[in-house]
Amino acid sequence: MTPTAVPQTPAAHTQSTEGEVYTASNGCPVFNPRASQRVGVDGPLLLQDFHLIDLLAHFDRERIPERVVHAKGAGAYGTFEVTDDISDLTCANFLGEVGKKTKTFTRFSTVGGERASPDSARDPRGFATKLYTEDGVLDWVFNNTPVFFIRDPSKFPLFIHTQKRDPQTNLKDATMFWDYLSTNQESVHQVMTLFSDRGTPYGYRFMHGFSGHTFKFVKTDGSFVYVQIHLMSDQGTKNFENDEAIKVAGENPDFATKDLFDAIERGECPSWTAYVQTMTPAQAQEFKYSVFDLTKVWPHKEFPLRKFGKLTLNKNPQNYFAEVEQAAFSPAHLVPGIEASADPVLQSRLFSYNDTHRHRLGVNYLQIPVNCPLKSWNPFERDGGMRVDGNYGPFPNYQSSFAPMRYKRGWFTSEHEQWVGKALDFSPDVTGDDYEQARGLWNVLGKTPGQQENLVYNVASHLCNANHKVQEQTFQMFSRVDTKLGEFIRDRTTKMTKKHK
């Protein structure tokens, strides 16, 4: 079956080039870009042919390293508008006035797949939004699920390795995949979310976005509340069933990318309503789970959603590489009024994201237009590869009495988070609490006809490719969530395994 063709950007056909003179990269006119300098008609090429050598050298370097995670993605520009007053929660300027609008850029992505992977693959989805505020760039680096597989950051590289390719065969490996998950069972809540139909969303417009991590909304006096942010799709949610997702992966692997682009071109601009859950430090101390546990959600009945804004995407990028592939998000990109919490996975991401951008895009990645803040002044960070602005000219590169600068408080402190304790190796154990919310999800799925059956089928369809030992480990994991769930998955997987043999 021939994959569905993605139409070219209309601008690619309509943009006028009349009067433009073709040149080499240094601006020198080139009469015939298809001609090469050589000795006679049949002789060797000349090294002096700058246009040819430069063209080939640039072509050899067109590809930058793909992201280790979130490699396949699509993006669009838009606006974030404050719809409800939350000035009692935070002093963030961009949230300080109802009706205030902030320009944004959002990139959606699959997490584990490579750049050529299908958009409909069973995988969490990234939902990252860059807000260009007057106080700097704020990045919301969210996912489409409210929890994740880990709460210990040292497990992240190991976990991602198991979701990619076997080091010997260079193939995806179901045994490796399930061996990790079944021996790190704090992941079970996210596993059940992923293997429900929510794991294969119908494009990017029909899914929610969640901070997952706990952040802090802070006021000028240093007081704060813990928060989790939710972006709820105004289009509603829509998902593929397992076999539909597989069919779409073969027919149009870029389905979600095309769907987002075409919708915006038609003027059907997708939007998401922003809500925040809040928890006081006193409530956090009494909360059943750790407020810093990425594998847990905050119950809505106990911590209700409070609306505060709307994100709307209304403009497609003009160049994918420049604006989507080079977009660089980091949870460390914060602004006054919003701070990171002590969530250990978040704390590790505060370093890791910026570090990977420096590797992939260069130390000056924040000069790339899509990443550039509205204004910045940091003459202590100078030089480095691809420094393409004025590099602060003759301004001193130290704190000089001859060139004074103004300073403004960018973050605040709080007595609640003055930490004292012994340095230790801490790896939290799995307890009965880790199955509780997964059990709740199983019960919620039972309220919609067919959803529990789909979860069982989706797991069994993948698990049947793993070896017997890992299958047994996985059956036991699901049985700890619910005895019947474990039995259903065992029965369906066993039948599928025999059929494959």
Secondary structure, DSSP 8 states (H G I E B T S, - for coil): ---------HHHHH---TT---B-TTS-B-S-TT---BSTTTS-B-TT-HHHHHHHHHHHT------SSS-SEEEEEEEEEE-S--TTT---GGGSSTT-EEEEEEEEEESSS-TTS-TTSSS-EEEEEEEEETTEEEEEEEESSSS-S-SSGGGHHHHHHHHS--TTT-S--HHHHHHHHHHSGGGHHHHHHHTSGGGSBSSSTT--EE--S-EEEE-TTS-EEEEEEEEEETT---B--HHHHHHHHHH-TTHHHHHHHHHHHTT---EEEEEEEEE-HHHHHH-SS-TT-TT----TTTS--EEEEEEEEEE--S-HIIIIIT----TT---TTEEE-S-HHHHHHHHHHHHHHHHHT-TTGGGSGGG--S----TTS---TT--S-TTTTS-SS--TTS-----------GGG--------------THHHHHHHHHHHHHTTSTTHHHHHHHHHHHHHTTS-HHHHHHHHHHHHHH-HHHHHHHHHHHHHHHHHH-
